[in-house]
Amino acid sequence: MILKCIIIDNDPLQRLGTLNIIKENISLKVIGEFSSAIESKLFLQNNQVDLIIMEVNFPVLNGFDLIDFCNNAKEISTPKIIITSHDESQAFKAFEYHIIDFISKPVNKNRFDKAISRVIYEMKITNNFQGHDSEHIFVKSNLKKRKIYLNEIKWIEALGDYVKLITNDKSFVILSTMKAFEKELPKKIFLRIHKSYIVNLKKVERYDSKHVEIEKIKLPLSRTRKSELVQALDI
């Protein structure tokens, strides 16, 4: 699991120190650096961020104000938070906000890596609950997180850098590759029948050597996928 993270710190030396520690952690990818919480707001509204590593003491908009903004903004999927600060008096308030961890500056690499391990553990639990082991998944479409029940999905179609998810009553366009989206679906229910199509096996009404039919819509079936389809439907 690779987490997309941003650093927010008004001290350039502290920011550089945190960046150097992050570069040694193979589970993290820095996609943004900011000197204030205000600078990060627009970026968070337009980019998927898994983790924020930040100082909280800023003028105008402090770190806790930014957390409130993330929690209340519909277009943002709230990231995990690690706070780094010289001001240890902020630790109690930080945990009231249910952040992952509070690390006193200067940031120690071993201490930091332990915090990241906790982030990864919690995200794996969350992903399993929302994806493979539950009856629904969450998808981000039109800047909003949407809850989609698996039994309502008919098929998924590739659209370049996006996928189109077709449900019983509407469709959603999602920024994702087919390969990445396929991993979020339980294999016992969904099968990729073509490079551009994944189907809900429970929705398949009939098939032949070239097509799979769902509600009178014919979807292409790859020759190499037919045996997998037959086996999956028999099961």
N, C-alpha and C positions, 0 to 999 in steps of 0.2 A: 504494500500500500504506500503510495507516494502522496503526501499531503501538500497542497498548494498553500503557502503561507505568506503573510506580509509582516513587516517590522514597522512599528510606529514608535519613534523616540526622538526627542528634540536635541539630544546630545549626539553629535556626529561620531564621536569616538566610541561611545557606548553602543551606538547602532552598528558601527563597523565591527566591534568585538562580538556582538550577537550574531552578525552575519557570518563571521569567520567560524563560529561554533556550529552554526546551521550547515555550513558547507561540508562539515565533517560527518553530518548525519545523513545517511542514504535515504531516509524516509521522508525528507523534506525538500521542497523546491520553492525558493523565494521568487515571487512574482511581482513584488512591489515593496518599496521602501518610502517611508514618509516621516517628516519632521513634526507633524501635528495631527491630531485627530480630525481636524477640519479637512486637511488635504486628502485623507483616506476615504471620506464619505462617498465622493463621486465614484471612486474606484470600486468600492464595495457594492455600489448599486449596479455596476456594469460588468462585474467579474465574479466568478465562482471562487470563493476563498474558504478553505477548510479550517485554517488556523490563523489567529492574530496573536502576535507576540508584541506586547506594548508596555510602555510607561503609562502611568495614569495622570501624572501631574502636568497638565497643560493649561494655559490661559484660554479663556473664552469657552472652549469645548473640551472638557476633560475626558479621561478614558471611560469613566462610568457613564457619562452622557452618551458616548459613542456606543457603548453596550446597549443602553436604552434605545438608541436609534435603530440598531440592528434588530433588536427584539420586536420593535413596533413597525418596522418597514416591511410591507407585504412582498416587495420585490427582492428581499434579501433572505437567503437561507442562513440563519444565525450560525456563524463560525464558532469553533471552540476558542477559548481565550486563555492565554498565559500572560500574567502580569509580571513585569520586572521593574523593580523600583528600589531606590535608597530609603524611601519612606516606609518603614515597616508598620507604621500606624495604619496604613491603608489595607493591611492584610485581612483584618476582620471584615471590613466592608467588601473586600474582593470576594470572599467566600460567601457572603450574603447574596452575591450576584451569581453564585454557582459556577464560578470560573474553574478551569481545570487545576490551575496551580498558581501560587505566588512565589516568585524567586527574588531574593534580595540581591541587589547589585553589590559588587561586580558579579556577573553571571558565571557560575562554575560549570564547566562542561559536563561533569558526571551528574550534577544536580539537574542540569538542563535535559540531559538524555533520559533521565528517569521520568521527568515530566512528559517528554514526548512519547515514551512507552505507554504512559497512562492515557494520553490522547488517542493513540492508535488502538489500544484495548477498548476504550469506550466507543470509538467509531466503528469498530468491527461488530460490537454488540448491537449498536444502532442499525448498522447496515443489514445484519442478519434479521433483526426484528422487522425492519421495513421492507425487506426484499424477499429472500429465499424462504424464510420460515413463517411467513404470515400470509394472509389472504389479500394483501394489498401492497402497493408500492407507492412512493412519492416521486413525482416527476416535476421538473421546472419548465413551464411553458408560458410564454407571454409575461415573463418576469414574475410569475407567481408559482408557488409550490402547490401542487394538486395531488389529492389522494385518489388513486385509481385502483379499483378492485380488479383482481386478476381475472375473475370469471366474466368481466365485462369487456375484456380485450379480445378482439377478433384476429387482428394481425398487426404486424409492424412492417413498415416499408421504408427503405433507404431513400434519402433525399440529399445526396451530396454530403455536406458536413452535418446534416440533420437527419433525424428519423421522424416518420409520421406514424403515430400510434392511433389505430382505428378501434373505437369501442362501439358498444351497442347503439349509442345515440349521438356520438360526436367524435371528432378527431382532434389530436394535439400534435403540434410540431415541436420537437425537442432537440436542443443542441447536443448531439451525441453521435458517435460512430455506431454502426450496427454491432461491431464486436464488443464494444463497451456496454451497450444496452443489453445485449444477449446475456452477459454475465450477471445482470441483475434479475434475470427471470429464472424460475425453477425449471430445470430440464425435463421433469416428468410431465409438465403441462405444455411447454413451448418447444418448438423445433424449427430450426432454420432450414427451409426447404429450397432456398435459392440465395445467391449472394445478396439479393436485395429484399428478401422476404423472410419473416419469421411468423409462424402461425400458432394460434392456440389450438392444440390437438382436439380439444373438446368441441370446437366449433366446426371442425372439418365434416362436411356432409358426404362428399364423394371425391374420388381422384382417379386419374388415369396415368398414362406414362409421361404426360407432359404438363398436367395441370392439377391443382388442388382447388376444390370448389367450396366456398363458404357463402351461404345465402345467395346463391346464383352468381357470385362473382368468381371468375376463374383467375387464379394466381399461378405464375409459372413454377414448375417443379423441375429442379435440376436432375439430370439422369443419375448423377452420383449420389443424390439424396433420397432416391425412391426407396431403396432397401431400408434406410433408417426410418422413413415414414411408415412403411408397412409394419416394421417391427414395433414401432412406438404405438401405432393404432391397435395392433394385436394385444399389446400389454394393457 
